[in-house]
Amino acid sequence: MKSSAPAHMWCSIILLLPSLLAGLQTTTARKNGIDIYSLTVDSQVSSRFAHTVVTSRVVNRADAAQEATFQLELPRKAFITNFSMVIDGVTYPGTVQDKAAAQEQYQAAVGRGESAGLVKTAGRQTEQFEVSVTVAPKAKITFELVYQELLRRRLGTYELLLKVKPQQLVKHLQMDIHIFEPQGIGFLETESTFMTQELADALTTSQNKTKAHIRFKPTLSQQQHSQNDQDTILDGNFIVRYDVDRSVSGGSIQIENGYFVHHFAPEDLPTMPKNVIFVIDKSGSMLGRKIQQTREALIKILNDLSPKDQFNLIVFNGKETQWRPSLVKASEENVKEATGYASKIEADGWTNINDAVLSAVELLDASNRAEKLSPGSVSLIILLTDGEPTQGETNPTTIQKNVQEAINNRYSLFCLGFGFNVHYPFLEKLAQDNGGLARRIYEDSDSALQLQDFYQEVANPLLSVVSFEYPSDAVEAVTQDNFRYHFKGSEMVVAGKLQAQGPDVLTAKINGQTHKQNITFQMEASVAQKEEEFQSPKYIYHNFMERLWAFLTINQQLEQMISASGAALKELESQALNLSLKYNFVTPLTYMVVTKPEGQEQFQAAGKPVDAGQGHFLKTHARRPQLPKQKGATLRTDPRLSVTGSIFRPAAFPGLPGPPGDPHFPVRFDSNNFRLYHLKRPDMPPFLDVSMPSATRDPVILSQAVAQSTKKKDAESATPAEPTHPAPTVVLPLPGSSVGQLCVDILRFHMPINLFEDPDQGLSVGGVYEKDGFSRIEVHIQESRLFVRASPEYVVVIRDQKSSQYKWKQTLFSDLRSLLIVMDKKGFLELSGPDRVTIGVMRISDSQKRLALLVSHAERFSNRTIGQLGQFYQDIIWDPPVGPDNTTRTLRVPGTEYPATRELKLDYREGLPAKKISCWTVKI
């Protein structure tokens, strides 16, 4: 029986690499009948292997049948291993089948009009699972889904992230995270984008040397916005970050139920010098924000080069241009010149990837012939492109062959695909064939940070030519045991089976090369002792190590399929399929077929979607299919336009508006929805779409469309503006002084200022001040390895070189144990901690785009504090007030004196609207 107005409920779980993210989401209001009365997530992490069970219990309180939908998102490298529904006591399990065998049923279901596919691509690195079922009146249903993943170490951290978005109050909502690391937990932190001080009471954390348990169990009242508000406050991310202790040997061997896993990540090694060539696409499709963000990231990356490194830049469109004829040392002078060059890179033209990469190889070859590559150095080529080859050699297969023959296993090629127009499978194979990896850079406001984070992952090579050796009579079926490089902050993982009659002690030898010498690490592990470690903890998912081995083996076989062909490809596919079926994993080679009650859609299957992110299942020589012709819009190919992005030149389309001196008409054509955008005016709507006639290709009509859109947008922007606020003074509490607080007006505009520097606190604060407030404030806290950069647009938090970006008024609650970072929906950011000075940053208004700096607990400043504001926390002396109203006096600090006047100022420490205070004021 179908409901006339179905209600929808879903639970969303998201797992992001290299982190684990589970998210819970429900859109059904209780009044529509479907009520989630219990929602639980249980994540058990054992030696980095995460086993997550999501259980949602639902009741249909309506008098008619309603439709309940269970929906989740998980990472592309996570494997679903079980799904079931229990309806009125009857269990409907999911079964994993060979995708090829289930394909006929799948196609038949699609032919009947049924929504047979349960998984689709969603988010940056996620897939979305969804299943719907009709629930009878008053009936209950339980959804349970299980998935597994190996957490990868990235920039020194493992992440476990749960996204919480129930969209209704849930009587029993509970998340439990159990972590067991026999190697020892080095640090443990939590972060949330929805947590408040009140809600934080529902969070408990317990930890000892090897175990941690984190529980989040909010009551109904804690979930509410207010006492009379039935909407939930839970809407955002909950993240757990941790790392393990690193022994002198750099790793550990764990053993459970006849299987072993060997984690290896030596840290205390000198960084190997790099020879790095950046190959940057500057074709027409990079115009606008892409090239701007590329310039920004490249400048930051160049400044991060070590003086021991050598580097060069190649920019390319239809032809390549080298910045220097050969590699140069990363000296201060060379880096300064290179950043100047990078800041002037402009985009236009076609895309010749073949010649650009081969030029980079030849640069390294020439330096090698001239003996300019130091022994023991690492040679890397980093390619960034947003499109596919359109000039010169354009056949991807031929390019891959050319590059592989040229590199010949001597250098590593890393490929960064910018956006979704890029031919990602082509880049994936290009990198795989040449000892590197491919990474998609998502076109978003944080694209520059994504580029910087990727570089940080490969910036510090510690070892090369790494191999793992185990006694042949002790182990078998070992996963990948040799690696080209080990980079700081990452981790190598090897797993295998122990032989039945093997020795009592498993030994391992790891060989590698540092900059100056060969090095060998030796380890051993007692099989009985290690087995015992995993038998006692009650919350550990037992027999996990065998599944970890299978998970790692399947993933490596899928990766090898990228470069394989012929009989080798068939053999790899057969091996991966057999393991997937044996361990009940939903992989790109299998489906999970979901059964339902009689009378409902009888075939639904969960499988890995094949898209641009999984190029090893696509033929890399296939070109992107042509877009269908749209009714009412005729688009022509012009040799003056790039294939992707369509950059319009003034000579081709005269009369179109553009800034003086701009060599291109600033327009982007979105081929996905046939719309034309003005790049210099991102606030404008598109002025060409499918509804416009074919005559829109006429330059006169295009010009008129641009002018009309600009005029309309300018008229709309003439509405009353948001009230402006006076330039904020900095209010400094002066504990222990005869004057309780000091107001400081800053008169140094457009230049960086050192505001505070306290070596005892390990705190430094700097900023750039404009006439109406700060345009940038930066806070560095040494102990927490934390750097925070606030601008009027975003807040960027960098921890151990890993960057996260947050929008203002996006809530944030990050507990770093010794430091708490909180941001609320009013646009107030605060960094505080026990015995710490509290630093606050506030965005004054949306329209002014300026920041205010706030300080409290200033009594914690030491008398060694310096800086333009820090000087007022040294030994200061106030002269007596003078003048007719005692409104002037002199403030003396060591080496300087300032005239001070009594003035009315605005104090933003309690938020907006600011409060008027009478304050002694100095100007600096």
Secondary structure as GFF3:
##gff-version 3
##sequence-region A 1 924
A	DSSP	beta_strand	19	25	.	.	.	ID=ss1
A	DSSP	three_ten_helix	30	32	.	.	.	ID=ss2
A	DSSP	beta_strand	34	46	.	.	.	ID=ss3
A	DSSP	beta_strand	49	60	.	.	.	ID=ss4
A	DSSP	beta_strand	66	75	.	.	.	ID=ss5
A	DSSP	beta_strand	79	87	.	.	.	ID=ss6
A	DSSP	beta_strand	90	98	.	.	.	ID=ss7
A	DSSP	alpha_helix	99	111	.	.	.	ID=ss8
A	DSSP	beta_strand	119	122	.	.	.	ID=ss9
A	DSSP	beta_strand	126	135	.	.	.	ID=ss10
A	DSSP	beta_strand	140	150	.	.	.	ID=ss11
A	DSSP	beta_strand	158	165	.	.	.	ID=ss12
A	DSSP	beta_strand	172	180	.	.	.	ID=ss13
A	DSSP	beta_strand	185	192	.	.	.	ID=ss14
A	DSSP	three_ten_helix	199	202	.	.	.	ID=ss15
A	DSSP	beta_strand	203	207	.	.	.	ID=ss16
A	DSSP	beta_strand	211	216	.	.	.	ID=ss17
A	DSSP	alpha_helix	220	223	.	.	.	ID=ss18
A	DSSP	beta_strand	224	226	.	.	.	ID=ss19
A	DSSP	beta_strand	229	232	.	.	.	ID=ss20
A	DSSP	beta_strand	236	244	.	.	.	ID=ss21
A	DSSP	beta_strand	251	256	.	.	.	ID=ss22
A	DSSP	beta_strand	259	264	.	.	.	ID=ss23
A	DSSP	beta_strand	274	281	.	.	.	ID=ss24
A	DSSP	three_ten_helix	284	286	.	.	.	ID=ss25
A	DSSP	alpha_helix	289	303	.	.	.	ID=ss26
A	DSSP	beta_strand	310	316	.	.	.	ID=ss27
A	DSSP	beta_strand	320	322	.	.	.	ID=ss28
A	DSSP	beta_strand	328	329	.	.	.	ID=ss29
A	DSSP	alpha_helix	332	342	.	.	.	ID=ss30
A	DSSP	alpha_helix	353	369	.	.	.	ID=ss31
A	DSSP	beta_strand	378	385	.	.	.	ID=ss32
A	DSSP	alpha_helix	396	407	.	.	.	ID=ss33
A	DSSP	beta_strand	412	418	.	.	.	ID=ss34
A	DSSP	alpha_helix	424	432	.	.	.	ID=ss35
A	DSSP	beta_strand	438	441	.	.	.	ID=ss36
A	DSSP	alpha_helix	447	458	.	.	.	ID=ss37
A	DSSP	beta_strand	461	469	.	.	.	ID=ss38
A	DSSP	beta_strand	475	476	.	.	.	ID=ss39
A	DSSP	beta_strand	482	487	.	.	.	ID=ss40
A	DSSP	beta_strand	492	498	.	.	.	ID=ss41
A	DSSP	beta_strand	505	513	.	.	.	ID=ss42
A	DSSP	beta_strand	518	526	.	.	.	ID=ss43
A	DSSP	alpha_helix	527	533	.	.	.	ID=ss44
A	DSSP	alpha_helix	544	560	.	.	.	ID=ss45
A	DSSP	alpha_helix	566	582	.	.	.	ID=ss46
A	DSSP	beta_strand	590	594	.	.	.	ID=ss47
A	DSSP	beta_strand	604	607	.	.	.	ID=ss48
A	DSSP	three_ten_helix	615	617	.	.	.	ID=ss49
A	DSSP	beta_strand	667	670	.	.	.	ID=ss50
A	DSSP	beta_strand	675	678	.	.	.	ID=ss51
A	DSSP	three_ten_helix	694	697	.	.	.	ID=ss52
A	DSSP	alpha_helix	699	716	.	.	.	ID=ss53
A	DSSP	beta_strand	730	733	.	.	.	ID=ss54
A	DSSP	beta_strand	741	745	.	.	.	ID=ss55
A	DSSP	beta_strand	752	758	.	.	.	ID=ss56
A	DSSP	beta_strand	763	770	.	.	.	ID=ss57
A	DSSP	beta_strand	773	781	.	.	.	ID=ss58
A	DSSP	beta_strand	786	790	.	.	.	ID=ss59
A	DSSP	beta_strand	794	799	.	.	.	ID=ss60
A	DSSP	beta_strand	802	807	.	.	.	ID=ss61
A	DSSP	beta_strand	812	815	.	.	.	ID=ss62
A	DSSP	beta_strand	820	823	.	.	.	ID=ss63
A	DSSP	beta_strand	828	832	.	.	.	ID=ss64
A	DSSP	beta_strand	838	845	.	.	.	ID=ss65
A	DSSP	beta_strand	850	856	.	.	.	ID=ss66
A	DSSP	three_ten_helix	858	860	.	.	.	ID=ss67
A	DSSP	three_ten_helix	870	873	.	.	.	ID=ss68
A	DSSP	beta_strand	877	878	.	.	.	ID=ss69
A	DSSP	beta_strand	888	893	.	.	.	ID=ss70
A	DSSP	beta_strand	896	907	.	.	.	ID=ss71
A	DSSP	beta_strand	915	923	.	.	.	ID=ss72
###
